[in-house]
Amino acid sequence: MSKTALSNSQWPVGKFFATLPLMLLVFVTSVQPGMAQEKEKVWRTLTVTGKGEESIPTTISEVSLGVEIQGKTAQEVQQETARRSSAVVDFLRSRNVEKLQTTGIRLNPVYSYNNNVQRITGYAANNTVSFRIPTEKAGTLLDEAVKAGATQINSISFVATDEAIASARQQALKEATQEAQKQAEAVFNSLGLKSKEVVSIQINGASAPPPPMLYRAEAAKLASSDASTPVIGGEQQVEASVTLQISY
């Protein structure tokens, strides 16, 4: 075969590879506008966070009370504690308290120290229960619980009903969303921009903080007060936070 024939037969292949970079360049150029649009869509967003808060009355008292007995022998102390605790529990059940449960049972030795010598002088037993009662009935019930055998009122906290908390949570979320939207509108208006759509929604929180508590000192005063004295629970705050990401 001649050199001329060989060169002619190879020319189409060389021409193909010579035009290949141009084809690749055209392909890349056709993709780039779409990539730029996607990048613009990602970066042209505004993120705002709104907060909502609702105040609701606390109508339920959560009470922790118990029986504590001290004596010379563990058996004597445990039996007397069990007897009084049973009487207290029977009383609470007769008053139809809610969520009644045992929260603690303890039996410990009592020590005395003389000339750096430790000696057991007796035993102390403690049984604790918790329950819920309408706040308007709490004062009278506490006095009656002491008469039934309770020797300790450990704490009292005030909460709203589960239904009221759930309703307040929904309202707080609504307020938080509206507040976030108002913030976004103010920013867009000041910059002469127009919002397009909400591309992301995040609920950061919608909860009620732990209820305030009265601990032993305050609770003891309450139990020793006149039974006609009302127990007032106050209000509970339910908070929510919503974050919106809005494109423009």
Secondary structure, DSSP 8 states (H G I E B T S, - for coil): --HHHHHHHHHHHHHHHHHHHHHHHHHHHHHHHHHHHHHHHHHSEEEEEEEEEEEEE--EEEEEEEEEEEESSHHHHHHHHHHHHHHHHHHHHHTT-EEEEEEEEEEEEEEEEETTEEEEEEEEEEEEEEEEEEHHHHHHHHHHHHHHT--EEEEEEEE--HHHHHHHHHHHHHHHHHHHHHHHHHHHHHHT----EEEEEEEEEEE-----EE-HHHHHHHHHS-TTS-----EEEEEEEEEEEEE-
